[in-house]
Amino acid sequence: MKASVINLDAESTGELELDDDVFGAEPRRDILHRVVRWQRAKARQGTHKAKTRSETSYSKRKIYNQKGTGRARHGDRNAPIFRKGGVYGGPVPRSHEHALPKKVRKLGLKHALSAKAQGNDLVILDSAELPEPKTGALAKFVAKLGWKKVLIIDGPSVDRNFLLASSNLPGIDIIPSQGANVYDILKRKTLVLTRAGVAALQERLK
């Protein structure tokens, strides 16, 4: 499939042939869901913790006699049924990661790119480079292009001037091709790929 290429002035600079295997797949929601769920689980810190009855600060002495009171049998006040007692079966620090085959991860990235292409939310940019790291200059280009919530994927490296200029603009993010992932692509309204970004992604997803 062919796609038009533009520059930051919104002027056409030609066309680029996109690999149908990467940008022309039929997106599957179940694949995208699995990959996003895997990504978000991997990003969780897993530092949640609740104190058990052995970790609470009450005294360990028996609160009253075992027999003769007419009340339930209890040991100390650390029991879970008491206020400020230990928690039974509470969360403990752990990893939330789970396995996902590499083939499914690769397929998910293809489907995310294809979804943007089919939804007319894919823009091919000649290059994401600026002569100076000026936020004001980039803001004018962004306003002209009508970008609101956009992810820009460049080649193996990102132009430093463009990165510095975009860091002060809300809704504009730029990452190198090796950082491309399903969650970030789907989270933004518009996906912008540079020529170098397209070449790197197609090489990665062969």
C-alpha positions as CSV (number, residue, x, y, z in Angstrom):
1,M,0.0,0.0,0.0
2,K,1.1,3.6,-0.7
3,A,1.0,6.5,1.7
4,S,1.6,10.2,1.1
5,V,4.6,11.8,2.8
6,I,4.5,15.3,4.2
7,N,6.9,17.6,5.9
8,L,6.4,19.8,9.0
9,D,5.0,22.6,6.8
10,A,2.2,20.1,5.8
11,E,3.5,20.0,2.2
12,S,3.6,16.8,0.2
13,T,7.1,15.4,-0.4
14,G,6.1,12.3,-2.3
15,E,4.9,8.8,-1.6
16,L,6.2,5.8,0.4
17,E,5.4,2.1,-0.1
18,L,4.2,0.5,3.1
19,D,4.5,-3.2,3.7
20,D,1.0,-4.8,3.6
21,D,2.1,-7.4,6.1
22,V,2.9,-4.7,8.7
23,F,0.3,-2.0,7.8
24,G,-2.4,-3.9,6.0
25,A,-3.4,-6.6,8.5
26,E,-7.0,-6.9,9.7
27,P,-6.8,-5.7,13.4
28,R,-8.0,-8.2,16.0
29,R,-9.2,-6.8,19.2
30,D,-8.4,-10.0,21.2
31,I,-4.7,-9.8,20.1
32,L,-4.5,-6.1,21.0
33,H,-6.2,-6.7,24.3
34,R,-3.7,-9.5,25.2
35,V,-0.7,-7.4,24.4
36,V,-1.9,-4.3,26.2
37,R,-2.8,-6.4,29.3
38,W,0.7,-7.9,29.2
39,Q,2.3,-4.5,29.0
40,R,0.3,-3.0,31.8
41,A,0.9,-6.0,34.1
42,K,4.6,-5.8,33.4
43,A,4.6,-2.1,34.3
44,R,2.9,-2.7,37.8
45,Q,5.3,-2.2,40.7
46,G,3.7,-4.9,42.8
47,T,4.7,-3.1,46.1
48,H,1.2,-3.4,47.7
49,K,1.3,-4.8,51.2
50,A,-1.0,-5.3,54.2
51,K,0.1,-6.3,57.7
52,T,-0.7,-9.8,58.9
53,R,-1.6,-10.5,62.6
54,S,2.1,-11.3,63.3
55,E,3.1,-7.7,62.1
56,T,0.5,-5.5,63.9
57,S,1.6,-3.6,67.1
58,Y,-0.9,-4.9,69.7
59,S,0.2,-6.9,72.7
60,K,0.4,-10.7,72.2
61,R,-1.2,-11.5,75.6
62,K,-4.5,-13.3,75.7
63,I,-7.2,-10.6,76.1
64,Y,-9.5,-12.6,78.5
65,N,-9.9,-16.1,79.9
66,Q,-10.7,-18.9,77.6
67,K,-13.7,-20.1,79.6
68,G,-16.3,-18.6,81.8
69,T,-16.9,-15.2,80.1
70,G,-19.7,-16.4,77.8
71,R,-17.8,-14.7,74.9
72,A,-16.1,-16.1,71.9
73,R,-12.6,-17.7,72.4
74,H,-9.8,-15.3,71.4
75,G,-6.1,-15.1,71.8
76,D,-4.7,-11.5,71.3
77,R,-6.1,-8.4,69.7
78,N,-4.2,-8.9,66.5
79,A,-7.0,-11.2,65.2
80,P,-8.4,-10.0,61.8
81,I,-11.9,-9.4,63.3
82,F,-10.7,-6.7,65.6
83,R,-10.2,-3.1,64.6
84,K,-6.6,-2.4,63.6
85,G,-6.0,-6.2,63.7
86,G,-3.9,-8.0,61.1
87,V,-5.4,-8.6,57.6
88,Y,-6.1,-12.1,56.5
89,G,-5.2,-13.0,53.0
90,G,-4.2,-9.4,52.2
91,P,-1.9,-8.2,49.3
92,V,1.8,-9.0,49.5
93,P,4.7,-7.7,47.3
94,R,4.8,-9.7,44.1
95,S,5.4,-9.5,40.4
96,H,2.3,-9.2,38.2
97,E,4.2,-10.2,35.0
98,H,2.9,-13.1,32.9
99,A,4.2,-14.8,29.9
100,L,3.2,-13.8,26.3
101,P,4.7,-15.5,23.2
102,K,6.9,-13.3,21.1
103,K,4.8,-14.1,18.1
104,V,1.7,-12.6,19.8
105,R,3.6,-9.5,20.8
106,K,4.9,-9.0,17.3
107,L,1.5,-9.6,15.8
108,G,0.0,-7.1,18.3
109,L,2.3,-4.4,17.1
110,K,1.4,-5.1,13.5
111,H,-2.3,-4.9,14.3
112,A,-1.9,-1.7,16.2
113,L,-0.1,-0.1,13.2
114,S,-2.7,-1.5,10.8
115,A,-5.5,-0.1,13.0
116,K,-4.1,3.4,12.7
117,A,-3.6,3.0,8.9
118,Q,-7.2,1.8,8.4
119,G,-8.6,4.5,10.6
120,N,-6.8,7.2,8.6
121,D,-4.9,8.1,11.8
122,L,-1.5,7.4,10.4
123,V,0.7,10.2,9.1
124,I,4.1,9.7,7.4
125,L,6.5,12.5,8.0
126,D,9.6,13.1,5.9
127,S,11.7,13.7,9.0
128,A,11.3,14.9,12.6
129,E,14.2,17.3,12.8
130,L,14.6,21.0,13.8
131,P,17.6,23.4,13.3
132,E,17.1,24.7,16.9
133,P,15.3,23.4,20.0
134,K,12.6,26.0,19.9
135,T,9.2,25.0,21.3
136,G,7.5,28.0,19.7
137,A,8.6,27.0,16.2
138,L,7.4,23.4,16.7
139,A,4.1,24.6,18.2
140,K,3.4,26.5,14.9
141,F,4.0,23.4,12.9
142,V,1.8,21.3,15.2
143,A,-1.0,23.9,15.0
144,K,-0.7,23.9,11.2
145,L,-0.9,20.1,11.0
146,G,-3.8,20.0,13.4
147,W,-2.2,17.5,15.8
148,K,-3.8,17.2,19.2
149,K,-2.8,13.9,20.8
150,V,0.0,12.4,18.8
151,L,2.8,9.9,19.1
152,I,5.8,10.3,16.8
153,I,8.0,7.3,16.1
154,D,11.4,8.1,14.5
155,G,14.2,5.8,13.4
156,P,16.9,4.2,15.6
157,S,17.6,7.6,17.2
158,V,15.6,10.8,17.9
159,D,16.7,14.3,16.9
160,R,17.8,16.1,20.1
161,N,16.4,19.5,19.0
162,F,13.0,18.0,18.2
163,L,12.9,16.1,21.5
164,L,13.7,19.2,23.5
165,A,11.2,21.3,21.7
166,S,8.4,18.8,22.0
167,S,9.0,18.1,25.7
168,N,7.1,21.4,26.5
169,L,4.1,20.7,24.3
170,P,1.2,18.7,25.8
171,G,0.0,15.8,23.8
172,I,3.1,15.4,21.7
173,D,5.5,12.5,22.4
174,I,8.4,11.2,20.3
175,I,10.2,7.9,20.7
176,P,12.8,5.9,18.7
177,S,11.6,2.9,16.7
178,Q,12.8,0.4,19.3
179,G,10.5,1.9,21.8
180,A,7.4,1.4,19.7
181,N,4.7,-0.5,21.6
182,V,1.0,-1.3,21.3
183,Y,-0.2,0.6,24.4
184,D,1.4,3.9,23.4
185,I,0.2,3.6,19.8
186,L,-3.4,2.9,20.8
187,K,-3.5,5.6,23.5
188,R,-2.9,8.4,21.1
189,K,-5.3,9.7,18.5
190,T,-2.7,10.2,15.7
191,L,0.4,8.1,14.9
192,V,3.2,9.8,13.1
193,L,6.0,7.8,11.5
194,T,9.1,9.3,9.9
195,R,10.6,7.7,6.8
196,A,13.3,6.3,9.1
197,G,10.7,5.1,11.5
198,V,8.8,3.2,8.8
199,A,12.0,1.5,7.6
200,A,13.0,0.5,11.1
201,L,9.6,-0.9,12.0
202,Q,9.3,-2.9,8.8
203,E,12.8,-4.3,9.4
204,R,11.9,-5.2,13.0
205,L,8.5,-6.8,12.1
206,K,9.7,-8.9,9.1
